[in-house]
Amino acid sequence: MGSAGYDLVVVANRLPVDVTIGPEGDVSWDRSPGGLVTAMEPVMVEANGAWVGWSGAPDVELEPFDTDGMRLVPVPLSEAEVADYYEGFSNDSLWPLYHDVIEPPTFHRQWWEVYRKVNQRFAEAAAAQVAPGGTVWVHDYQLQLVPRMLRELRPDVRIGFFNHIPFPPLELFAQLPWRTAVVEGLLGADLIGFQRAGDAQNFVRVVRRLTDLTTRGQMITVPAEGDRPERHVRAMPFPISIDSKKFDELARTPEVQARAKEIRAELGDPDIVLLGVDRLDYTKGIRHRIKAFGELLEDGRLSVPETVLVQVASPSRENVGAYQQLREHVELLVGRINGDLGELGRPAVHYLHHSYPMEEMAALYLAADVMLVTALRDGMNLVAKEYVAARSDDRGALVLSEFTGAADELTSSILVNPHDIAGLKNAMVYAANIDPREARKRMRRLRRKVLENDVAAWSHSFLSALAAVPAPQAAEEAPPAQQIQETHV
């Protein structure tokens, strides 16, 4: 990099690779599959970019290194910090609070202190990498204090922040004991992106109520302070997407198509395959979906073995109590339905508690007549978009919760309120028996939307909006990146 630094620095909780440390202490890296990586890689390579994040391994200090045309800068976290900053404050305080308090959040002052300390470490790492007048894009709820901390270190750079999860209404956000510090942290950015217009509006309302700043529409004015001029912060929706062309192409390959047929045969060639694919999380509405399916079988509106439900639940946050409890609940529910309503060798629900590669997912999507996305609250929900991208045959039906960000765009799906079990059951029966012509019409509309608004368009629209922000006036006096590195090491 030389002393000039990088023009674009992405800051996220995790690096786009997984680190493995061998018995001899040798380090190896695997590319981690994630939407954000896919979106950012081409942008980073083109823009001379660096990515700042944690390696995923606690208590490991690693030097920055290059891979796939990107500079990766690992931020070290101790095991205690992972417990307090990540599992504690991020996933047991913020996550439930931002997801409508489906589970009650826990607030601990110790967690908050560590969250602040870790955010400062990320801010310093980013400050040391970014070129004078460069751009820093900070991602997600684990790093909400970074924008302001970074602005104090580097007033010369443009700062963007994107919140991948919902942003809660004032009435919920106000419960957070450190609410003002979080709002001030976010307001360090020039542009704050959200998944939905409603999330951006929630944030502006929070600013109006908890600070004395002036807001006008999506614009928030931060007054001049000391030698810092007045500036404007914009809060706007930028709905994230997937690499839809890649998914579409994958689902068209003969291997995936053959595997889809094989999956249906392995399920006993039922007439109707219903599919749920989720991280095992209480926000995803998995219990509501399985309960509704069980009742439909009891009511005789659907029957086994003609109909099966496949539920893929990838393991998640297994150290957090609420997640262990959810897993037990789901497994009990599945066991009960299969015990009461399944037949020998023909269970009603096929429950799979592990993750699958993209090829297998594409085959599952193709094998499913009905995709069930019944999240109780979800920032976006990319599974809904993957299902649509995989269906180049224009078949299949998407039952989609109106509490997902995806519901704003995928309006041709069958929209449901997953709390309304009777309504959910009706939607499932409707989707299972949908007229093929109607299914095609809906799917074509959905595909147009998903193929046009892909993840590259998302990152491009965010970075363009950020580039349109007037350059910081302090750029001339910015210390070179090298100097910052020395003072903060």
C-alpha positions as CSV (number, residue, x, y, z in Angstrom):
1,M,0.0,0.0,0.0
2,G,2.9,2.4,0.6
3,S,2.2,5.3,2.9
4,A,-0.7,6.5,0.8
5,G,-3.3,4.0,2.1
6,Y,-6.3,2.5,0.4
7,D,-9.0,4.5,-1.4
8,L,-11.8,2.3,-0.2
9,V,-11.9,0.5,3.2
10,V,-14.7,-1.9,4.2
11,V,-15.1,-2.5,7.9
12,A,-17.2,-5.5,9.0
13,N,-17.3,-7.7,12.0
14,R,-15.8,-10.6,10.0
15,L,-13.2,-10.8,7.3
16,P,-14.4,-12.4,4.0
17,V,-12.4,-15.5,4.8
18,D,-12.4,-18.1,7.6
19,V,-9.1,-18.7,9.3
20,T,-7.9,-22.2,10.4
21,I,-5.0,-22.6,12.7
22,G,-3.2,-26.0,12.3
23,P,-1.6,-28.0,15.1
24,E,1.8,-26.5,14.2
25,G,0.4,-23.0,14.4
26,D,0.3,-22.7,10.6
27,V,-2.5,-20.5,9.3
28,S,-4.7,-21.3,6.3
29,W,-7.6,-19.3,4.9
30,D,-10.9,-20.3,3.2
31,R,-13.1,-17.9,1.3
32,S,-16.3,-17.6,3.4
33,P,-19.6,-17.7,1.5
34,G,-21.5,-14.6,2.1
35,G,-23.6,-12.1,0.2
36,L,-21.4,-9.2,1.4
37,V,-18.2,-10.8,0.0
38,T,-19.8,-11.4,-3.4
39,A,-21.0,-7.8,-3.5
40,M,-17.8,-6.2,-2.4
41,E,-15.1,-8.2,-4.1
42,P,-15.3,-6.7,-7.6
43,V,-15.7,-3.2,-6.1
44,M,-12.7,-3.7,-3.8
45,V,-10.4,-5.1,-6.6
46,E,-11.3,-2.2,-8.9
47,A,-11.0,0.5,-6.2
48,N,-7.7,-0.5,-4.6
49,G,-9.5,-1.7,-1.4
50,A,-8.8,-3.0,2.0
51,W,-11.2,-5.0,4.3
52,V,-10.9,-4.7,8.1
53,G,-12.5,-7.4,10.2
54,W,-12.1,-10.2,12.7
55,S,-10.6,-13.5,11.5
56,G,-13.2,-15.6,13.4
57,A,-10.5,-17.1,15.6
58,P,-10.2,-15.7,19.2
59,D,-6.8,-14.8,20.7
60,V,-5.0,-14.8,17.3
61,E,-2.8,-11.8,16.2
62,L,-2.3,-11.9,12.4
63,E,-0.5,-9.5,10.1
64,P,-2.4,-7.9,7.2
65,F,-2.2,-10.0,4.0
66,D,-3.4,-9.9,0.3
67,T,-5.9,-12.3,-1.3
68,D,-8.0,-12.2,-4.5
69,G,-6.8,-8.6,-5.2
70,M,-7.9,-7.3,-1.7
71,R,-5.9,-6.3,1.3
72,L,-7.3,-8.1,4.4
73,V,-6.6,-6.5,7.8
74,P,-7.4,-8.8,10.8
75,V,-8.6,-7.1,14.0
76,P,-7.7,-9.3,17.0
77,L,-10.4,-10.2,19.6
78,S,-9.8,-12.2,22.8
79,E,-12.1,-15.0,23.8
80,A,-13.6,-12.7,26.6
81,E,-14.2,-10.0,24.0
82,V,-16.0,-12.4,21.7
83,A,-18.2,-13.4,24.6
84,D,-19.0,-9.8,25.7
85,Y,-18.9,-7.8,22.4
86,Y,-20.2,-10.4,20.0
87,E,-22.3,-13.0,21.8
88,G,-23.2,-10.6,24.6
89,F,-23.9,-7.0,23.4
90,S,-24.3,-7.6,19.7
91,N,-26.4,-10.8,19.8
92,D,-28.1,-10.7,23.2
93,S,-28.7,-7.0,23.6
94,L,-29.0,-5.4,20.1
95,W,-30.2,-8.3,17.9
96,P,-33.4,-9.0,20.0
97,L,-34.0,-5.3,20.5
98,Y,-33.7,-4.6,16.8
99,H,-36.0,-7.6,15.9
100,D,-39.1,-6.4,17.7
101,V,-38.2,-7.9,21.1
102,I,-39.4,-11.4,19.9
103,E,-37.0,-12.5,22.7
104,P,-36.3,-10.0,25.5
105,P,-32.9,-8.3,25.2
106,T,-30.4,-8.4,28.1
107,F,-28.5,-5.3,29.0
108,H,-25.2,-5.5,30.9
109,R,-22.9,-2.6,31.5
110,Q,-19.8,-4.8,31.1
111,W,-20.9,-5.9,27.6
112,W,-21.4,-2.3,26.6
113,E,-17.9,-1.3,27.8
114,V,-16.4,-4.1,25.8
115,Y,-18.5,-3.2,22.7
116,R,-17.2,0.3,22.9
117,K,-13.6,-0.8,23.3
118,V,-13.8,-3.2,20.4
119,N,-15.5,-0.6,18.2
120,Q,-12.6,1.8,19.0
121,R,-10.1,-0.9,17.9
122,F,-12.0,-1.3,14.5
123,A,-12.1,2.5,14.0
124,E,-8.3,2.7,14.6
125,A,-7.6,-0.1,12.2
126,A,-9.7,1.6,9.5
127,A,-8.1,5.0,10.2
128,A,-4.6,3.4,9.7
129,Q,-5.6,1.9,6.3
130,V,-7.6,4.6,4.5
131,A,-5.9,7.0,2.1
132,P,-6.3,10.8,2.6
133,G,-9.7,11.8,1.3
134,G,-10.6,8.1,0.9
135,T,-13.9,6.3,1.6
136,V,-14.7,4.0,4.5
137,W,-17.8,1.8,4.4
138,V,-18.8,0.3,7.8
139,H,-21.2,-2.6,8.0
140,D,-23.8,-3.6,10.5
141,Y,-25.0,-3.5,14.1
142,Q,-21.8,-4.9,15.7
143,L,-20.0,-1.6,14.7
144,Q,-22.4,1.2,15.2
145,L,-19.9,3.4,17.2
146,V,-17.2,3.2,14.5
147,P,-18.4,6.0,12.3
148,R,-18.1,8.7,15.0
149,M,-14.8,7.3,16.4
150,L,-13.4,7.2,12.8
151,R,-14.5,10.7,12.1
152,E,-12.6,11.9,15.2
153,L,-9.4,10.1,13.9
154,R,-9.9,11.0,10.2
155,P,-12.0,14.0,9.5
156,D,-10.8,13.9,5.9
157,V,-12.6,10.8,4.8
158,R,-16.1,10.0,3.6
159,I,-17.9,7.5,5.9
160,G,-20.8,5.3,5.0
161,F,-22.7,2.9,7.3
162,F,-25.1,0.1,6.3
163,N,-27.4,-1.6,8.7
164,H,-28.2,-5.1,7.5
165,I,-30.8,-5.8,10.1
166,P,-34.0,-3.9,10.9
167,F,-33.8,-0.6,12.8
168,P,-36.5,-0.6,15.5
169,P,-39.2,2.0,16.2
170,L,-38.4,4.7,18.8
171,E,-40.6,3.0,21.4
172,L,-38.3,-0.1,21.3
173,F,-35.0,1.6,20.6
174,A,-35.6,3.9,23.6
175,Q,-35.2,0.9,26.0
176,L,-31.4,0.7,25.2
177,P,-29.6,2.3,28.1
178,W,-26.8,3.6,25.8
179,R,-29.2,4.8,23.1
180,T,-27.7,8.3,22.7
181,A,-24.2,7.0,22.3
182,V,-25.4,4.6,19.6
183,V,-27.2,7.4,17.7
184,E,-24.2,9.7,18.0
185,G,-22.0,6.8,16.8
186,L,-24.1,6.3,13.7
187,L,-24.3,10.1,13.0
188,G,-20.5,10.1,12.5
189,A,-21.3,8.7,9.0
190,D,-22.2,10.9,6.0
191,L,-24.6,8.3,4.6
192,I,-26.5,5.7,6.7
193,G,-28.1,3.0,4.6
194,F,-31.0,0.7,5.7
195,Q,-32.9,-2.2,4.1
196,R,-36.3,-0.5,4.1
197,A,-37.7,3.0,3.9
198,G,-39.4,2.3,7.3
199,D,-36.1,1.5,9.0
200,A,-34.6,4.9,7.7
201,Q,-37.8,6.7,9.0
202,N,-37.4,4.9,12.4
203,F,-33.8,6.2,12.6
204,V,-34.8,9.8,11.8
205,R,-37.6,9.7,14.4
206,V,-35.1,8.4,17.0
207,V,-32.7,11.3,16.1
208,R,-35.6,13.8,16.4
209,R,-36.6,12.5,19.8
210,L,-33.2,11.8,21.4
211,T,-31.1,14.7,20.1
212,D,-31.8,18.3,19.4
213,L,-30.5,18.1,15.8
214,T,-32.6,19.4,12.9
215,T,-34.0,16.9,10.5
216,R,-35.7,17.5,7.2
217,G,-37.0,14.4,5.3
218,Q,-34.0,12.0,5.2
219,M,-31.5,14.7,6.0
220,I,-30.0,15.3,9.5
221,T,-27.9,18.5,10.1
222,V,-25.0,18.1,12.5
223,P,-23.9,21.6,13.5
224,A,-20.4,23.0,13.3
225,E,-18.2,22.0,16.3
226,G,-14.9,23.6,17.1
227,D,-13.0,23.7,13.8
228,R,-15.4,21.2,12.2
229,P,-17.9,22.7,9.7
230,E,-21.6,21.9,9.7
231,R,-22.4,18.7,7.8
232,H,-25.4,16.8,6.6
233,V,-26.1,13.1,7.2
234,R,-28.5,11.2,5.0
235,A,-30.6,8.2,6.1
236,M,-31.8,6.2,3.1
237,P,-33.0,2.8,2.1
238,F,-30.8,0.6,-0.1
239,P,-32.3,-2.9,-0.2
240,I,-29.6,-5.5,-0.4
241,S,-29.8,-8.4,-2.9
242,I,-27.9,-11.5,-4.2
243,D,-25.7,-12.4,-7.1
244,S,-28.9,-13.3,-9.0
245,K,-27.3,-14.1,-12.4
246,K,-24.9,-16.5,-10.8
247,F,-27.8,-18.3,-9.0
248,D,-29.9,-18.3,-12.1
249,E,-27.0,-19.9,-14.1
250,L,-26.3,-22.4,-11.4
251,A,-29.9,-23.6,-11.3
252,R,-29.9,-24.1,-15.1
253,T,-26.9,-26.5,-15.0
254,P,-27.8,-30.2,-15.8
255,E,-26.1,-31.3,-12.6
256,V,-28.4,-29.2,-10.4
257,Q,-31.5,-30.1,-12.4
258,A,-30.7,-33.8,-12.1
259,R,-30.1,-33.3,-8.4
260,A,-33.5,-31.6,-8.0
261,K,-35.2,-34.7,-9.5
262,E,-33.2,-36.9,-7.3
263,I,-34.3,-35.0,-4.2
264,R,-37.9,-35.4,-5.1
265,A,-37.3,-39.2,-5.6
266,E,-35.5,-39.4,-2.2
267,L,-38.6,-37.7,-0.6
268,G,-40.8,-40.5,-2.1
269,D,-42.0,-38.5,-5.1
270,P,-44.7,-36.5,-3.3
271,D,-47.2,-34.3,-5.2
272,I,-46.2,-31.2,-3.3
273,V,-42.9,-30.3,-1.6
274,L,-42.9,-27.4,0.8
275,L,-39.5,-25.9,1.7
276,G,-38.2,-23.8,4.6
277,V,-34.5,-22.7,4.6
278,D,-33.3,-20.6,7.5
279,R,-30.6,-19.9,10.0
280,L,-31.9,-21.5,13.2
281,D,-33.0,-18.2,14.7
282,Y,-36.1,-17.2,16.7
283,T,-36.7,-14.3,14.3
284,K,-37.4,-16.7,11.4
285,G,-40.8,-18.0,12.4
286,I,-39.8,-21.6,12.0
287,R,-42.1,-22.8,14.8
288,H,-45.1,-20.9,13.3
289,R,-44.5,-22.6,10.0
290,I,-44.2,-26.1,11.3
291,K,-47.2,-25.7,13.6
292,A,-49.3,-24.4,10.7
293,F,-48.2,-27.4,8.6
294,G,-49.0,-29.9,11.4
295,E,-52.5,-28.4,11.8
296,L,-53.1,-28.6,8.0
297,L,-52.4,-32.3,8.2
298,E,-54.6,-32.7,11.2
299,D,-57.4,-30.8,9.5
300,G,-57.0,-33.1,6.4
301,R,-56.5,-30.0,4.1
302,L,-53.1,-31.5,3.2
303,S,-52.1,-35.1,3.5
304,V,-49.0,-37.4,3.9
305,P,-47.4,-38.9,1.9
306,E,-48.7,-36.6,-0.9
307,T,-47.3,-33.6,0.8
308,V,-44.0,-33.1,2.6
309,L,-42.3,-30.2,4.4
310,V,-38.5,-30.0,4.2
311,Q,-37.0,-27.7,6.8
312,V,-33.3,-26.8,6.5
313,A,-32.2,-25.0,9.7
314,S,-28.5,-24.1,9.6
315,P,-26.8,-24.0,13.0
316,S,-26.5,-20.6,14.6
317,R,-25.1,-19.0,17.7
318,E,-25.0,-22.2,19.6
319,N,-23.5,-20.5,22.7
320,V,-26.6,-18.3,23.2
321,G,-29.2,-19.8,25.5
322,A,-32.3,-18.6,23.5
323,Y,-30.9,-20.5,20.4
324,Q,-30.4,-23.8,22.3
325,Q,-33.9,-23.5,23.6
326,L,-35.3,-22.8,20.1
327,R,-33.5,-25.9,18.7
328,E,-35.1,-28.1,21.4
329,H,-38.6,-26.6,20.7
330,V,-38.3,-27.1,16.9
331,E,-37.0,-30.7,17.3
332,L,-39.8,-31.6,19.7
333,L,-42.4,-30.1,17.4
334,V,-41.0,-32.0,14.3
335,G,-40.9,-35.2,16.4
336,R,-44.5,-34.8,17.5
337,I,-45.9,-34.2,14.0
338,N,-43.9,-37.1,12.5
339,G,-45.0,-39.4,15.4
340,D,-48.7,-38.5,15.0
341,L,-49.0,-37.9,11.3
342,G,-46.1,-39.5,9.5
343,E,-46.0,-43.0,8.0
344,L,-43.4,-45.7,8.3
345,G,-40.5,-44.5,6.2
346,R,-42.5,-41.4,5.1
347,P,-42.1,-38.6,7.7
348,A,-44.3,-35.6,7.2
349,V,-41.4,-33.2,8.1
350,H,-37.8,-33.7,6.9
351,Y,-35.8,-31.7,9.4
352,L,-32.1,-31.0,8.5
353,H,-30.0,-29.2,11.1
354,H,-26.9,-28.3,9.0
355,S,-25.7,-26.1,6.2
356,Y,-25.4,-27.0,2.5
357,P,-23.3,-25.7,-0.4
358,M,-24.9,-23.4,-2.9
359,E,-25.3,-26.2,-5.5
360,E,-27.4,-28.3,-3.1
361,M,-29.4,-25.2,-2.2
362,A,-30.2,-24.4,-5.8
363,A,-31.4,-28.1,-6.3
364,L,-33.6,-27.8,-3.2
365,Y,-35.1,-24.6,-4.5
366,L,-35.9,-26.3,-7.9
367,A,-37.3,-29.3,-6.1
368,A,-39.7,-27.2,-4.0
369,D,-43.2,-26.4,-5.2
370,V,-43.7,-23.9,-2.4
371,M,-41.1,-21.8,-0.6
372,L,-42.1,-20.7,2.9
373,V,-40.4,-17.6,4.2
374,T,-42.3,-16.8,7.4
375,A,-39.9,-14.6,9.4
376,L,-41.4,-12.6,12.3
377,R,-38.9,-9.9,11.5
378,D,-36.1,-9.8,9.0
379,G,-33.9,-7.0,7.6
380,M,-34.2,-8.4,4.1
381,N,-34.2,-12.3,3.8
382,L,-32.1,-13.3,0.9
383,V,-33.4,-16.9,0.8
384,A,-36.6,-15.5,-0.8
385,K,-34.5,-13.9,-3.5
386,E,-32.4,-17.0,-4.0
387,Y,-35.5,-19.1,-4.5
388,V,-36.8,-16.7,-7.2
389,A,-33.4,-16.5,-8.9
390,A,-33.3,-20.3,-9.1
391,R,-36.7,-20.7,-10.8
392,S,-35.9,-20.1,-14.4
393,D,-38.7,-22.5,-15.2
394,D,-41.1,-19.8,-13.9
395,R,-42.7,-22.4,-11.6
396,G,-43.1,-22.6,-7.9
397,A,-44.8,-20.3,-5.4
398,L,-43.3,-18.0,-2.7
399,V,-45.1,-17.5,0.5
400,L,-43.5,-14.4,2.1
401,S,-43.9,-12.7,5.5
402,E,-44.8,-9.1,5.2
403,F,-42.3,-8.5,8.1
404,T,-39.3,-9.1,5.8
405,G,-37.5,-6.4,3.9
406,A,-38.0,-8.5,0.8
407,A,-41.8,-8.0,1.0
408,D,-41.3,-4.4,-0.1
409,E,-39.9,-5.5,-3.4
410,L,-41.4,-9.0,-4.0
411,T,-45.0,-7.9,-4.0
412,S,-46.0,-10.7,-6.4
413,S,-45.4,-13.3,-3.8
414,I,-48.2,-14.6,-1.5
415,L,-47.8,-12.2,1.4
416,V,-48.7,-13.4,4.9
417,N,-48.7,-12.3,8.6
418,P,-46.9,-15.3,10.2
419,H,-48.5,-14.5,13.6
420,D,-51.9,-15.3,12.1
421,I,-51.7,-19.1,12.0
422,A,-55.1,-19.4,10.3
423,G,-54.1,-16.9,7.6
424,L,-50.7,-18.7,7.2
425,K,-52.5,-22.1,6.7
426,N,-54.8,-20.6,4.1
427,A,-51.8,-19.2,2.2
428,M,-49.9,-22.5,2.4
429,V,-52.9,-24.4,0.9
430,Y,-53.4,-21.7,-1.7
431,A,-49.7,-21.9,-2.8
432,A,-49.8,-25.7,-2.8
433,N,-52.8,-25.7,-5.2
434,I,-52.0,-22.6,-7.2
435,D,-53.1,-22.5,-10.8
436,P,-50.0,-23.0,-12.9
437,R,-50.8,-20.0,-15.1
438,E,-51.1,-17.7,-12.1
439,A,-47.9,-19.2,-10.6
440,R,-46.0,-18.4,-13.9
441,K,-47.3,-14.8,-13.9
442,R,-46.3,-14.2,-10.3
443,M,-42.9,-15.8,-10.8
444,R,-42.0,-13.8,-13.9
445,R,-42.7,-10.6,-12.1
446,L,-40.6,-11.7,-9.1
447,R,-37.7,-12.8,-11.4
448,R,-37.7,-9.5,-13.2
449,K,-37.3,-7.7,-9.9
450,V,-34.6,-10.0,-8.5
451,L,-32.5,-10.2,-11.7
452,E,-32.6,-6.4,-12.3
453,N,-31.8,-5.4,-8.7
454,D,-28.8,-7.6,-8.0
455,V,-26.1,-7.2,-5.3
456,A,-23.8,-5.4,-7.7
457,A,-26.5,-2.8,-8.3
458,W,-26.9,-2.5,-4.5
459,S,-23.2,-1.8,-3.7
460,H,-23.0,0.5,-6.7
461,S,-26.0,2.6,-5.6
462,F,-24.7,2.9,-2.1
463,L,-21.2,3.9,-3.1
464,S,-22.5,6.4,-5.7
465,A,-24.8,8.1,-3.1
466,L,-21.8,8.3,-0.8
467,A,-19.5,9.7,-3.5
468,A,-22.1,12.4,-4.1
469,V,-21.5,13.7,-0.5
470,P,-19.3,16.9,-0.7
471,A,-15.7,16.1,0.1
472,P,-14.8,16.8,3.8
473,Q,-13.2,20.3,4.0
474,A,-10.6,19.0,6.4
475,A,-8.9,16.9,3.7
476,E,-5.9,19.2,3.3
477,E,-4.8,18.9,6.9
478,A,-5.3,15.1,7.1
479,P,-2.3,13.3,8.6
480,P,-0.9,10.7,6.3
481,A,-2.0,7.1,7.0
482,Q,1.5,6.1,8.2
483,Q,1.5,8.6,11.0
484,I,-1.8,7.4,12.4
485,Q,-0.6,3.8,12.4
486,E,2.3,4.8,14.5
487,T,0.3,6.7,17.1
488,H,-2.3,3.9,17.5
489,V,-0.3,0.8,17.5
